[in-house]
Amino acid sequence: MHDLNSEWTPMQFTGERLEPNILNWFRLEQWGKGNSSRLFYNEVPKPTWFRYGGHLDNPEKTLHSFTNADQEHKFVFGIDTTTPEGREQFKKEWETACQLVPELISKEDMVYPHEAQPLLSEEPHFRRVWQHYREHLFKLRFAYLVQEGKISESDAASFRNYVDFNGGASFTTYLYSQLGLIQKGEDFEAAQRVLEALGLSKVEISRKTAQSYEEQFWDQFDVIFELSEEGLQREIPAFITDPSNKAKVEALISGRKYGAVPETTQKLEISA
């Protein structure tokens, strides 16, 4: 089922073009990369040896493996890890998987299912609220470190040249500079010092996936700042001031807990 989901799920094409510059139409930034095999939703992906880091796990049996083809780990062993016997069995199965695909998972990645954080919903309305929550915590932490003097006023001003706080925090310019896609300005070093103070200096951006650089940054931000739905509920009054919008968000989150999707329906009477 995981393989089927990887094949049929459309992934948005990630480009590094700076529109509307006509010269960028002729760029080949996608050539030879993992996200260059699918440009349209209805295109059949064709893994290649060079793009996906292909190699032979066993030359005698010609077992092909592609390191960068699919990087998500969705192992469902069906083992109850709340018991000592279950944890021992799960650990054994995990170590077996590590021997089979050591380039994808390691023993250090093991987390018992009952201790793992629940997966966040991909529902669009929830993701929009989650993004507001991310940006709220980022701005809160940034303002606190500036107030405490751990980030100087000059570095903060330089950082704002890379991260636009108007209408939401955007790290695209900084990430492009970090990857060497655009020239690093005078404020780049200051921006790096700010991210180091925030604990975000170790964020790694991969160019071998269809996920945009901005999304990669925020996904790692969630892990570093340990964001959770419980924290989202606590912070709702701080970044949503409109009572009607607050009620909608609370209904959305409560509906997710019970497996329901809040909807506004209207009953229509049809006369014969």
Secondary structure, DSSP 8 states (H G I E B T S, - for coil): -HHHHHHHS---------TT-GGGGG--TTTTSGGGS-SSTTS-----TTTTTEEEEETTTTEEEETTT-----------TTSHHHHHHHHHHHHHHHHH-TTT--GGG---TTTS-------HHHHHHHHHHHHHHHHHHHHHHHHTTSS-HHHHHHHHHHSB-TTS-B-HHHHHHHTTSS---TTHHHHHHHHHHHT-TT----SSSSS-HHHHHHHHHHHHTT--HHHHHHHHHHH---HHHHHHHHHHHHHHHTT-------------
